[in-house]
Amino acid sequence: MSRSSTKGPYVDPRVLKKIEGKKPTETGIIKTWSRACQIAPEMVGFTFGVHNGKNHIEVFVTEDMVGHRLGEFALTRKFVRHGGKMQKELETKQKEAEITAAKAAKGAEAKK
C-alpha cells in the first residue's frame, strides 16, 4: 500500500541533516541505515552508503532515482548461480572461446 498523497514523501530528517549545506563533490560517502527514505531532488549527486543488513553498499544518486527509495538500490540478498558442475564447464568453455577470439583479433590488427 502506498503512502497517502496528503502526507507527502517520507524523507528521513537525519539524512537531510547530513547533506544540509554540503556540496556533493566535497563530501565522501554518507552512511545511512534508513532504507525506507525516499530520494529527494536535494540528494542528487551525493554518494550514500546504504546498509543492506551486513555492510554498506555505495549508491550514487542521479536524477532518475528521485522518488525511489534508497533501499531499492542496495540489494539484501546475494544471488547464487544455478547449475553446479555442468554450468561451471559451460562457463570455462565460454571464457576460452572469448580468449581465443581476442587473440585472433590482436593477430589481425598486428598484420595490418
GROMACS elastic network, one bead per residue, 0.5 to 0.9 nm:
[ bonds ]
;  ai    aj funct       b0    kb
    2     5     6  0.86627   500
    3     6     6  0.86123   500
    3     7     6  0.73868   500
    3     8     6  0.76273   500
    3     9     6  0.74673   500
    3    10     6  0.83938   500
    4     7     6  0.55529   500
    4     8     6  0.68937   500
    4     9     6  0.85774   500
    5     8     6  0.52743   500
    5     9     6  0.77372   500
    7    10     6  0.82264   500
    9    37     6  0.85765   500
    9    38     6  0.66281   500
    9    39     6  0.89662   500
    9    40     6  0.85993   500
    9    67     6  0.79976   500
   10    36     6  0.77747   500
   10    37     6  0.59083   500
   10    38     6  0.57896   500
   10    39     6  0.88627   500
   11    14     6  0.87078   500
   11    15     6  0.75866   500
   11    16     6  0.74641   500
   11    36     6  0.81850   500
   11    38     6  0.52647   500
   11    39     6  0.71176   500
   11    40     6  0.72289   500
   12    15     6  0.54510   500
   12    16     6  0.66119   500
   12    17     6  0.88193   500
   12    34     6  0.71040   500
   12    36     6  0.81724   500
   12    37     6  0.54417   500
   12    38     6  0.78428   500
   13    16     6  0.50533   500
   13    17     6  0.60539   500
   13    18     6  0.86737   500
   14    17     6  0.50182   500
   14    18     6  0.63271   500
   14    19     6  0.89764   500
   14    32     6  0.88153   500
   14    34     6  0.88894   500
   15    18     6  0.51611   500
   15    19     6  0.66311   500
   15    20     6  0.86593   500
   15    30     6  0.84615   500
   15    31     6  0.89486   500
   15    32     6  0.72011   500
   15    34     6  0.79561   500
   15    37     6  0.82005   500
   16    19     6  0.53506   500
   16    20     6  0.59186   500
   16    42     6  0.84119   500
   16    43     6  0.81667   500
   17    20     6  0.50998   500
   17    21     6  0.86597   500
   18    21     6  0.86147   500
   18    22     6  0.82159   500
   18    30     6  0.74623   500
   19    22     6  0.55526   500
   19    23     6  0.79106   500
   19    24     6  0.83127   500
   19    27     6  0.86059   500
   19    30     6  0.81954   500
   19    42     6  0.82827   500
   19    43     6  0.74069   500
   19    46     6  0.81700   500
   20    23     6  0.87430   500
   20    42     6  0.88339   500
   22    25     6  0.87625   500
   22    26     6  0.74780   500
   22    27     6  0.69703   500
   23    26     6  0.55448   500
   23    27     6  0.64289   500
   23    45     6  0.86386   500
   23    46     6  0.81506   500
   24    27     6  0.56072   500
   24    28     6  0.79362   500
   24    43     6  0.84066   500
   24    44     6  0.80191   500
   24    45     6  0.53981   500
   24    47     6  0.76829   500
   25    28     6  0.77920   500
   25    45     6  0.76911   500
   25    46     6  0.76337   500
   27    30     6  0.77532   500
   27    46     6  0.76544   500
   27    47     6  0.83079   500
   28    46     6  0.80842   500
   28    47     6  0.69179   500
   28    48     6  0.84843   500
   29    46     6  0.76888   500
   29    47     6  0.51883   500
   29    48     6  0.53167   500
   29    49     6  0.58785   500
   29    58     6  0.73905   500
   29    59     6  0.88354   500
   30    46     6  0.78885   500
   30    47     6  0.63584   500
   30    49     6  0.56274   500
   30    50     6  0.83729   500
   30    58     6  0.89584   500
   31    47     6  0.88543   500
   31    48     6  0.58060   500
   31    50     6  0.62343   500
   31    51     6  0.76422   500
   31    56     6  0.71874   500
   31    58     6  0.87995   500
   32    35     6  0.76886   500
   32    48     6  0.69578   500
   32    49     6  0.59810   500
   32    50     6  0.53178   500
   32    51     6  0.63881   500
   32    56     6  0.80897   500
   33    36     6  0.88361   500
   33    49     6  0.83335   500
   33    50     6  0.60299   500
   33    51     6  0.51327   500
   33    52     6  0.80669   500
   33    53     6  0.87532   500
   33    56     6  0.85025   500
   34    37     6  0.56701   500
   34    50     6  0.74273   500
   34    51     6  0.78130   500
   34    70     6  0.75332   500
   34    71     6  0.77704   500
   35    38     6  0.82490   500
   35    50     6  0.67785   500
   35    51     6  0.73783   500
   35    52     6  0.82512   500
   35    69     6  0.66501   500
   35    70     6  0.50695   500
   35    72     6  0.77801   500
   35    74     6  0.84162   500
   36    69     6  0.57747   500
   36    70     6  0.64834   500
   36    71     6  0.62402   500
   36    72     6  0.88236   500
   37    40     6  0.89366   500
   37    68     6  0.85136   500
   37    69     6  0.55292   500
   37    70     6  0.59828   500
   37    71     6  0.78286   500
   38    66     6  0.75840   500
   38    67     6  0.58236   500
   38    68     6  0.55585   500
   38    70     6  0.62758   500
   38    71     6  0.88922   500
   39    42     6  0.82154   500
   39    43     6  0.64615   500
   39    44     6  0.81437   500
   39    61     6  0.80349   500
   39    65     6  0.67526   500
   39    67     6  0.53853   500
   39    68     6  0.57658   500
   39    69     6  0.57911   500
   39    70     6  0.65045   500
   40    43     6  0.55547   500
   40    44     6  0.75040   500
   40    65     6  0.87181   500
   40    66     6  0.56308   500
   40    67     6  0.65332   500
   40    68     6  0.86575   500
   41    44     6  0.56844   500
   41    63     6  0.73202   500
   41    66     6  0.60593   500
   41    67     6  0.84224   500
   42    45     6  0.84871   500
   42    46     6  0.89076   500
   43    46     6  0.57880   500
   43    47     6  0.86204   500
   43    61     6  0.67203   500
   43    62     6  0.83749   500
   43    66     6  0.83579   500
   44    47     6  0.86278   500
   44    60     6  0.81421   500
   44    61     6  0.50962   500
   44    62     6  0.52607   500
   44    63     6  0.60706   500
   44    65     6  0.83452   500
   44    66     6  0.78125   500
   45    60     6  0.67020   500
   45    61     6  0.54767   500
   45    62     6  0.61046   500
   45    63     6  0.83448   500
   46    59     6  0.83964   500
   46    60     6  0.60581   500
   46    61     6  0.58211   500
   46    62     6  0.83733   500
   47    58     6  0.64995   500
   47    59     6  0.55142   500
   47    61     6  0.62338   500
   48    56     6  0.86347   500
   48    57     6  0.78641   500
   48    58     6  0.56698   500
   48    59     6  0.51462   500
   48    60     6  0.64157   500
   48    61     6  0.76571   500
   48    70     6  0.84927   500
   49    55     6  0.87012   500
   49    57     6  0.51315   500
   49    59     6  0.62180   500
   49    60     6  0.88624   500
   49    74     6  0.88697   500
   50    55     6  0.81276   500
   50    56     6  0.50380   500
   50    57     6  0.52255   500
   50    58     6  0.64203   500
   50    59     6  0.69012   500
   50    70     6  0.68935   500
   50    71     6  0.69406   500
   50    73     6  0.82469   500
   50    74     6  0.62849   500
   51    54     6  0.69191   500
   51    55     6  0.55514   500
   51    57     6  0.62683   500
   51    58     6  0.89756   500
   51    71     6  0.81278   500
   51    74     6  0.73003   500
   51    76     6  0.87360   500
   52    55     6  0.59113   500
   52    56     6  0.62354   500
   52    57     6  0.70008   500
   52    71     6  0.76954   500
   52    74     6  0.59978   500
   52    75     6  0.64169   500
   52    76     6  0.50168   500
   52    77     6  0.84934   500
   53    56     6  0.81149   500
   53    76     6  0.66869   500
   54    76     6  0.83180   500
   56    74     6  0.82474   500
   57    73     6  0.85112   500
   57    74     6  0.59419   500
   57    75     6  0.85139   500
   58    73     6  0.89094   500
   58    74     6  0.78949   500
   59    70     6  0.80355   500
   59    73     6  0.67056   500
   59    74     6  0.73834   500
   61    64     6  0.82168   500
   61    65     6  0.63944   500
   61    66     6  0.80912   500
   61    70     6  0.89957   500
   62    65     6  0.56141   500
   62    66     6  0.74121   500
   63    66     6  0.57250   500
   64    67     6  0.84603   500
   64    68     6  0.87782   500
   65    68     6  0.56016   500
   65    69     6  0.81056   500
   65    70     6  0.87860   500
   66    69     6  0.82501   500
   68    71     6  0.86352   500
   68    72     6  0.72234   500
   69    72     6  0.56430   500
   69    73     6  0.78072   500
   70    73     6  0.59433   500
   70    74     6  0.72168   500
   71    74     6  0.52914   500
   71    75     6  0.71910   500
   71    76     6  0.86385   500
   72    75     6  0.67864   500
   75    78     6  0.75293   500
   81    84     6  0.79194   500
   81    87     6  0.87596   500
   82    87     6  0.74947   500
   83    86     6  0.61766   500
   83    88     6  0.74769   500
   84    87     6  0.54657   500
   84    88     6  0.62874   500
   84    89     6  0.89390   500
   85    88     6  0.51672   500
   85    89     6  0.64283   500
   85    90     6  0.88606   500
   86    89     6  0.52658   500
   86    90     6  0.64326   500
   86    91     6  0.88190   500
   87    90     6  0.51265   500
   87    91     6  0.62568   500
   87    92     6  0.87567   500
   88    91     6  0.51376   500
   88    92     6  0.62831   500
   88    93     6  0.87326   500
   89    92     6  0.52278   500
   89    93     6  0.63077   500
   89    94     6  0.86646   500
   90    93     6  0.52169   500
   90    94     6  0.62257   500
   90    95     6  0.87550   500
   91    94     6  0.50127   500
   91    95     6  0.62014   500
   91    96     6  0.86447   500
   92    95     6  0.51041   500
   92    96     6  0.62003   500
   92    97     6  0.86277   500
   93    96     6  0.51280   500
   93    97     6  0.62199   500
   93    98     6  0.87158   500
   94    97     6  0.51044   500
   94    98     6  0.63074   500
   94    99     6  0.87561   500
   95    98     6  0.50701   500
   95    99     6  0.62393   500
   95   100     6  0.87275   500
   96    99     6  0.50864   500
   96   100     6  0.62418   500
   96   101     6  0.85809   500
   97   100     6  0.52417   500
   97   101     6  0.61499   500
   97   102     6  0.86349   500
   98   101     6  0.50805   500
   98   102     6  0.61685   500
   98   103     6  0.86824   500
   99   102     6  0.51078   500
   99   103     6  0.62424   500
   99   104     6  0.86353   500
  100   103     6  0.50727   500
  100   104     6  0.61419   500
  100   105     6  0.86147   500
  101   104     6  0.50785   500
  101   105     6  0.62004   500
  101   106     6  0.87177   500
  102   105     6  0.50727   500
  102   106     6  0.62790   500
  102   107     6  0.86626   500
  103   106     6  0.51123   500
  103   107     6  0.61797   500
  103   108     6  0.86598   500
  104   107     6  0.50629   500
  104   108     6  0.62278   500
  104   109     6  0.87209   500
  105   108     6  0.51367   500
  105   109     6  0.63142   500
  105   110     6  0.87261   500
  106   109     6  0.51173   500
  106   110     6  0.61872   500
  106   111     6  0.87935   500
  107   110     6  0.51431   500
  107   111     6  0.64241   500
  108   111     6  0.53604   500
  108   112     6  0.67742   500
  109   112     6  0.54025   500
